[in-house]
Amino acid sequence: MATLSPAQYVCKLLGVRALARELGLSPGAVSKWQHKGTVPSDYHLRILEIARKQRKRLNATILVHGV
């Protein structure tokens, strides 16, 4: 079974462009997270809030460890 890094999962779940817009970042900045595999911790709380508002499946464990 294939696994996704935290950044890959978040970008797939919320979309690179939409997430970048919500966070006030460029899509390129968010896309770079996928290459690193991690999401900067400064954005964790905001991303969890965005996912909750959109009723998407995301929690702190997934955000740190991936799926």
Residue pairs with C-beta under 8 A, 6 or more apart in sequence:
3 66
3 67
4 12
4 66
4 67
5 34
5 37
5 38
5 66
6 37
6 38
6 39
6 62
6 63
6 64
6 65
6 66
7 33
7 34
7 36
7 37
7 38
7 39
8 34
8 37
8 66
9 58
9 62
9 66
9 67
10 19
10 33
10 39
10 47
10 58
10 63
11 19
11 30
11 31
11 33
11 34
13 51
13 56
13 57
13 58
14 22
14 47
14 50
14 51
14 54
14 56
16 27
16 30
16 31
16 34
17 27
19 30
19 47
19 50
20 26
20 27
20 29
20 30
22 46
22 50
23 30
23 43
23 46
23 47
33 39
33 40
37 66
39 47
39 63
44 60
44 63
44 64
47 58
47 63
48 58
48 59
48 60
48 63
51 57
51 58
52 58
